[in-house]
Amino acid sequence: MSEKNRTCKIVVDSTAEEISISGLSSEDLTIGCESDIDFTELVLSLAKLIDKGEPLTLEMPAEESDEKTSLVLATIKNITEAYNASLEVAELSACAESDTSDDDDIPF
């Protein structure tokens, strides 16, 4: 896992019923909240970042949101936490593999 954290800022536009996430890529990611919520673009963006091994830090909006927006924000937070946890697991697996490689030279 990289020592560098990638900071992503979340902005809620309640009049347009959308949430924007900046910092994942060169362009902001927008999630519409007017009907069914689609997190596919968020997950695809995270999949592209996983090889870099940069954990994410979210800057959540300070203002209170309605119930639906709060649920969407909580889901984004959960997805991000799962992404960060997968980076930790990958790092631990890589360390475990390098620790067992010393046993390859045992002469039997």
Secondary structure, DSSP 8 states (H G I E B T S, - for coil): --SS-EEEEEEEETTTTEEEEESSSSS-EEEE-SSS---HHHHHHHHHHGGGT--EEEE--SS---HHHHHHHHHHHHHHHHHHHHHHHHHHHHHHHHHHGGGGG---
